[in-house]
Amino acid sequence: MESVTVSTKYQVVIPLKIRKLLGVKAGQKMHVIAYDNRVVLIPVRPIQEARGSLKGMNTDGFREEEDEARP
């Protein structure tokens, strides 16, 4: 587990090992979420990177019956 120190400007440095693991680049945007007494940083990725990520997913039961009846 890596540890960081919060600076007087409330900034932290993401350790190199974590940056490499997640592919985080300088200047990249991050979503910051407070969750269950934690701070979670999520790298913002272009929507194009998600293309094809749900291929083969079973979608049975996800649509409303009225939607299925529409032409």
DSSP file (Angstrom, degrees, kcal/mol; ACC not computed):
  #  RESIDUE AA STRUCTURE BP1 BP2  ACC     N-H-->O    O-->H-N    N-H-->O    O-->H-N    TCO  KAPPA ALPHA  PHI   PSI    X-CA   Y-CA   Z-CA
    1    1 A M              0   0    0      0, 0.0     2,-0.3     0, 0.0     0, 0.0   0.000 360.0 360.0 360.0 133.7    0.0    0.0    0.0
    2    2 A E        -     0   0    0     13,-0.0     2,-0.4     0, 0.0     0, 0.0  -0.652 360.0-154.7 -91.1 148.6    1.3    3.4   -0.9
    3    3 A S        -     0   0    0     -2,-0.3     2,-0.3     2,-0.0     0, 0.0  -0.949  10.2-174.4-122.0 145.8    1.0    6.5    1.3
    4    4 A V        -     0   0    0     -2,-0.4     2,-0.4    11,-0.0    10,-0.1  -0.892  19.5-127.6-132.1 164.4    1.0   10.1    0.4
    5    5 A T        -     0   0    0     -2,-0.3     2,-0.5     8,-0.1     8,-0.3  -0.937  20.0-127.5-114.8 136.2    1.0   13.4    2.3
    6    6 A V        -     0   0    0     -2,-0.4     6,-0.2     6,-0.1     4,-0.0  -0.704  30.0-137.3 -81.3 127.1   -1.5   16.2    1.7
    7    7 A S    >   -     0   0    0      4,-2.7     3,-2.1    -2,-0.5    -1,-0.1  -0.184  29.1 -96.3 -77.7 174.2    0.3   19.5    1.1
    8    8 A T  T 3  S+     0   0    0      1,-0.3    -1,-0.1     2,-0.1    -2,-0.0   0.696 129.7  54.2 -64.4 -17.8   -0.7   22.8    2.5
    9    9 A K  T 3  S-     0   0    0      2,-0.1    -1,-0.3     0, 0.0     3,-0.1   0.203 122.3-109.6 -96.9  13.1   -2.6   23.4   -0.8
   10   10 A Y  S <  S+     0   0    0     -3,-2.1     2,-0.3     1,-0.2    -2,-0.1   0.828  73.6 140.2  61.5  35.7   -4.5   20.1   -0.2
   11   11 A Q        -     0   0    0     -6,-0.0    -4,-2.7     2,-0.0     2,-0.3  -0.793  33.2-166.0-106.6 150.8   -2.6   18.5   -3.1
   12   12 A V        -     0   0    0     -2,-0.3     2,-0.5    -6,-0.2    -6,-0.1  -0.956  17.8-130.3-131.2 154.3   -1.3   14.9   -3.2
   13   13 A V        -     0   0    0     -2,-0.3    -8,-0.1    -8,-0.3     3,-0.0  -0.911  21.5-131.9-103.7 126.6    1.1   13.2   -5.6
   14   14 A I        -     0   0    0     -2,-0.5     5,-0.1     1,-0.1   -10,-0.0  -0.663  35.5-109.9 -76.1 124.3   -0.1    9.9   -7.1
   15   15 A P    >>  -     0   0    0      0, 0.0     4,-2.5     0, 0.0     3,-0.5  -0.189  20.7-117.8 -58.2 147.4    2.8    7.4   -6.6
   16   16 A L  H 3> S+     0   0    0      1,-0.2     4,-2.8     2,-0.2     5,-0.3   0.869 113.0  56.3 -53.3 -44.6    4.7    6.4   -9.8
   17   17 A K  H 3> S+     0   0    0      1,-0.2     4,-1.9     2,-0.2    -1,-0.2   0.899 111.6  43.1 -57.3 -42.6    3.7    2.7   -9.4
   18   18 A I  H <> S+     0   0    0     -3,-0.5     4,-2.3     2,-0.2     6,-0.2   0.896 112.0  53.5 -71.5 -41.5    0.0    3.6   -9.3
   19   19 A R  H  X>S+     0   0    0     -4,-2.5     5,-1.9     1,-0.2     4,-1.3   0.914 112.3  44.9 -59.5 -43.5    0.3    6.1  -12.2
   20   20 A K  H  <5S+     0   0    0     -4,-2.8    -1,-0.2     2,-0.2    -2,-0.2   0.917 111.3  52.9 -66.9 -42.9    2.0    3.4  -14.4
   21   21 A L  H  <5S+     0   0    0     -4,-1.9    -2,-0.2    -5,-0.3    -1,-0.2   0.889 120.3  32.9 -59.4 -41.5   -0.6    0.8  -13.3
   22   22 A L  H  <5S-     0   0    0     -4,-2.3    -1,-0.2    -5,-0.1    -2,-0.2   0.533 105.8-122.5 -95.0  -8.0   -3.5    3.0  -14.3
   23   23 A G  T  <5 +     0   0    0     -4,-1.3     2,-0.3     1,-0.2    -3,-0.2   0.835  46.3 173.3  70.7  32.0   -1.8    4.8  -17.2
   24   24 A V      < -     0   0    0     -5,-1.9     2,-0.3    -6,-0.2    -1,-0.2  -0.586  12.5-161.0 -77.7 132.2   -2.4    8.3  -15.6
   25   25 A K    >   -     0   0    0     -2,-0.3     3,-1.9     1,-0.1     2,-0.1  -0.786  29.9 -87.9-112.0 155.8   -0.7   11.1  -17.5
   26   26 A A  T 3  S+     0   0    0     -2,-0.3     3,-0.1     1,-0.3    -1,-0.1  -0.377 115.2  20.3 -59.7 135.2    0.2   14.6  -16.4
   27   27 A G  T 3  S+     0   0    0      1,-0.3    -1,-0.3    -2,-0.1     2,-0.1   0.351  89.7 142.4  86.5  -6.1   -2.7   17.0  -17.0
   28   28 A Q    <   -     0   0    0     -3,-1.9    -1,-0.3     1,-0.1     2,-0.2  -0.417  52.1-118.4 -69.8 142.9   -5.3   14.2  -17.2
   29   29 A K        -     0   0    0     15,-0.2    15,-2.3    -3,-0.1     2,-0.4  -0.527  28.9-164.1 -79.8 147.9   -8.6   14.9  -15.6
   30   30 A M  E     -A   43   0A   0     13,-0.2     2,-0.4    -2,-0.2    11,-0.0  -0.989  18.7-130.3-132.5 141.4   -9.8   12.8  -12.7
   31   31 A H  E     -A   42   0A   0     11,-3.3    11,-2.7    -2,-0.4     2,-0.5  -0.757  24.3-152.8 -83.4 138.2  -13.3   12.4  -11.1
   32   32 A V  E     +A   41   0A   0     -2,-0.4     2,-0.4     9,-0.2     9,-0.2  -0.969  17.0 178.7-117.5 122.6  -13.1   12.8   -7.3
   33   33 A I  E     -A   40   0A   0      7,-2.6     7,-3.1    -2,-0.5     2,-0.6  -0.979  25.9-142.8-127.9 132.9  -15.7   11.0   -5.3
   34   34 A A  E     +A   39   0A   0     -2,-0.4     2,-0.4     5,-0.2     5,-0.2  -0.861  34.8 170.3 -89.6 120.2  -16.2   10.8   -1.5
   35   35 A Y  E >   -A   38   0A   0      3,-2.1     3,-0.8    -2,-0.6    -2,-0.1  -0.968  58.1 -23.8-140.6 119.4  -17.3    7.2   -0.8
   36   36 A D  T 3  S-     0   0    0     -2,-0.4     3,-0.1     1,-0.3    -1,-0.1   0.900 127.2 -45.3  49.8  51.9  -17.7    5.4    2.5
   37   37 A N  T 3  S+     0   0    0      1,-0.2     2,-0.3    -3,-0.0    -1,-0.3   0.767 122.0 104.3  63.9  28.3  -15.2    7.7    4.3
   38   38 A R  E <   -A   35   0A   0     -3,-0.8    -3,-2.1     2,-0.0     2,-0.5  -0.896  68.6-128.9-130.8 161.6  -12.7    7.5    1.5
   39   39 A V  E     -A   34   0A   0     -2,-0.3     2,-0.5    -5,-0.2    -5,-0.2  -0.974  27.4-165.9-109.1 124.6  -11.5    9.7   -1.4
   40   40 A V  E     -A   33   0A   0     -7,-3.1    -7,-2.6    -2,-0.5     2,-0.5  -0.950   6.5-159.9-116.3 127.2  -11.7    7.9   -4.7
   41   41 A L  E     -A   32   0A   0     -2,-0.5    -9,-0.2    -9,-0.2    -2,-0.0  -0.922   8.8-172.5-105.4 126.1   -9.9    9.2   -7.9
   42   42 A I  E     -A   31   0A   0    -11,-2.7   -11,-3.3    -2,-0.5     2,-0.1  -0.970  24.9-123.7-121.5 118.5  -11.2    7.9  -11.2
   43   43 A P  E     -A   30   0A   0      0, 0.0     2,-0.5     0, 0.0   -13,-0.2  -0.357  24.3-125.9 -60.8 133.0   -9.3    8.7  -14.4
   44   44 A V        -     0   0    0    -15,-2.3   -15,-0.2    -2,-0.1     0, 0.0  -0.703  32.9-170.6 -79.8 125.9  -11.6   10.4  -17.0
   45   45 A R        -     0   0    0     -2,-0.5     5,-0.1   -17,-0.1     2,-0.0  -0.890  29.8 -98.5-118.2 148.3  -11.3    8.4  -20.2
   46   46 A P    >   -     0   0    0      0, 0.0     3,-1.8     0, 0.0     4,-0.4  -0.380  32.4-122.6 -61.8 143.2  -12.7    9.3  -23.6
   47   47 A I  G >  S+     0   0    0      1,-0.3     3,-1.6     2,-0.2     4,-0.4   0.778 108.4  70.9 -59.9 -26.7  -16.0    7.6  -24.3
   48   48 A Q  G >  S+     0   0    0      1,-0.3     3,-1.2     2,-0.2    -1,-0.3   0.798  86.8  65.2 -60.9 -28.5  -14.4    6.0  -27.4
   49   49 A E  G <  S+     0   0    0     -3,-1.8    -1,-0.3     1,-0.2    -2,-0.2   0.736  96.0  57.5 -67.0 -21.0  -12.3    3.8  -25.2
   50   50 A A  G X  S+     0   0    0     -3,-1.6     3,-2.5    -4,-0.4     4,-0.3   0.588  76.7 124.2 -84.2 -10.6  -15.5    2.1  -23.9
   51   51 A R  T <  S+     0   0    0     -3,-1.2    -3,-0.0    -4,-0.4     4,-0.0  -0.272  83.4   5.6 -56.6 126.5  -16.5    1.0  -27.5
   52   52 A G  T >  S+     0   0    0      1,-0.1     3,-1.3     2,-0.0    -1,-0.3   0.417  92.1 119.8  83.3  -1.8  -17.0   -2.7  -27.6
   53   53 A S  T <  S+     0   0    0     -3,-2.5    -2,-0.1     1,-0.3    -1,-0.1   0.706  77.7  45.3 -72.0 -17.6  -16.5   -3.2  -23.9
   54   54 A L  T >  S+     0   0    0     -4,-0.3     3,-2.2     3,-0.1    -1,-0.3   0.237  79.8 142.7-106.6  12.9  -20.0   -4.7  -23.4
   55   55 A K  T <  S+     0   0    0     -3,-1.3    -4,-0.0     1,-0.3     0, 0.0  -0.290  72.0  16.5 -57.2 131.6  -19.8   -7.0  -26.5
   56   56 A G  T 3  S+     0   0    0      1,-0.3    -1,-0.3     3,-0.0     2,-0.2   0.456  87.5 150.6  85.4   0.8  -21.5  -10.3  -25.8
   57   57 A M    <   -     0   0    0     -3,-2.2     2,-0.6     1,-0.1    -1,-0.3  -0.452  52.0-118.6 -68.7 136.7  -23.4   -9.0  -22.7
   58   58 A N        +     0   0    0     -2,-0.2    -1,-0.1     1,-0.1     0, 0.0  -0.672  32.8 179.0 -76.7 115.8  -26.8  -10.7  -22.1
   59   59 A T    >   +     0   0    0     -2,-0.6     3,-1.7     2,-0.0     4,-0.4   0.275  30.9 133.5-103.3   9.3  -29.4   -8.0  -22.4
   60   60 A D  T 3  S+     0   0    0      1,-0.3    -2,-0.0     2,-0.1     0, 0.0  -0.385  74.8  16.0 -60.7 133.3  -32.5  -10.2  -21.8
   61   61 A G  T 3  S+     0   0    0     -2,-0.1    -1,-0.3     2,-0.1     4,-0.1   0.470  96.7 102.6  85.4   1.6  -34.8   -8.6  -19.3
   62   62 A F    <   +     0   0    0     -3,-1.7     2,-0.3     2,-0.1    -2,-0.1   0.717  65.3  74.9 -89.8 -21.7  -33.3   -5.1  -19.5
   63   63 A R  S    S-     0   0    0     -4,-0.4     2,-0.1     1,-0.1    -2,-0.1  -0.655  85.9-111.9 -94.2 147.7  -36.0   -3.5  -21.7
   64   64 A E     >  -     0   0    0     -2,-0.3     4,-1.8     1,-0.1     3,-0.5  -0.449  27.4-119.4 -69.6 148.2  -39.5   -2.5  -20.6
   65   65 A E  H  > S+     0   0    0      1,-0.2     4,-1.4     2,-0.2    -1,-0.1   0.872 114.2  54.7 -58.0 -38.1  -42.3   -4.6  -22.1
   66   66 A E  H  > S+     0   0    0      1,-0.2     4,-0.7     2,-0.2    -1,-0.2   0.842 106.2  52.0 -67.5 -31.4  -43.8   -1.6  -23.7
   67   67 A D  H >4 S+     0   0    0     -3,-0.5     3,-0.7     1,-0.2    -1,-0.2   0.886 107.0  52.8 -68.6 -38.7  -40.5   -0.8  -25.4
   68   68 A E  H 3< S+     0   0    0     -4,-1.8    -1,-0.2     1,-0.2    -2,-0.2   0.811 105.3  55.6 -66.2 -29.7  -40.3   -4.3  -26.8
   69   69 A A  H 3< S+     0   0    0     -4,-1.4    -1,-0.2    -5,-0.2    -2,-0.2   0.686  87.5  97.7 -77.8 -18.5  -43.8   -4.0  -28.3
   70   70 A R    <<        0   0    0     -4,-0.7    -3,-0.0    -3,-0.7     0, 0.0  -0.419 360.0 360.0 -71.7 145.1  -42.9   -0.9  -30.3
   71   71 A P              0   0    0      0, 0.0    -1,-0.1     0, 0.0    -3,-0.1   0.506 360.0 360.0 -72.3 360.0  -42.0   -1.3  -33.9
